[in-house]
Amino acid sequence: MAGEGCEPGAPGFAVDARDGRVGRVTGRSGPNVRLRPPGGGPEWDCPPEAVRPASPGVVLRARVTEINREGQLPR
């Protein structure tokens, strides 16, 4: 687990290399890293060896997803 945005507690996005899901790093759960999908949803645990830094393009898409989600009107 190396690279900006992969340290628990640091703002940033990472990729779960096991299945390619992108998530914002939210902290640790025991030895695992906790990730939350952009725009919300349930967090999941990822082993530290499976966490990869998100590329700039992936980070941009994730941030756009979050901004779009924040801008939705209540239903």
N, C-alpha and C positions, 0 to 999 in steps of 0.2 A: 504494500500500500504506500505509494509515493506519489508526489505531485500535488499541486495546489488544489484545494477543494476536497481533498480526501481525508484530511485529518478531522476526526470527530470534533464537533463544536465549531469548526471553521465554516464560514458561509461558502457554499459551493456545491457543485454537482459532481456526481461520480456515476460510473456505469458498473452494474453487476455483471461481471464477465460470464457468469453461469448462463444467463438468458438474455443479456443485452438490455435489460431495463435500466432506465435512467432515473436517478433520484437525487434529491437534495440531502446532503449529509446532515443528520440531526443529532447524532451522538453515538454512544455505545450501549450495547446491551450485553453485559458480560464481555466475552472476547470478540463479539461480533460488532459490526458497524451497522447503525440504523439508517435507513434511507426512506424518504417519502417522495412519492411521485410528484412531478411538477403539476401544479394546479390542485393538489390535494389528493386525498385517498389514504388508504391504510398503509402504515409504515411496514417495512419488512427488514429482517435481519440478513446480513450478508457477511460471510467469513472475510476477514481482512485480506486474505490471499486472493480473493475473487473481486476485490474492489479495484477499479481502474479509473484514472482521471478521465473526465469527460473532455472531448475535443472542443475547441472554440465554437464550432458549428452546432454541436449538440447542446452546449451551454446556451447559445443564442435561442435555439428552438425551445428549450426548457423555460427560459425566462419569458419568451413570448407567450407560451402556454399559461404561465402563472399570471401574467399581466392580463391576458384575455379572460381568464377565470375570474380575476378580481373585478373586472369591468362588467360582468354579466349582471343584469337586473334581477332582483329577487323574483321568484316565480310563485 
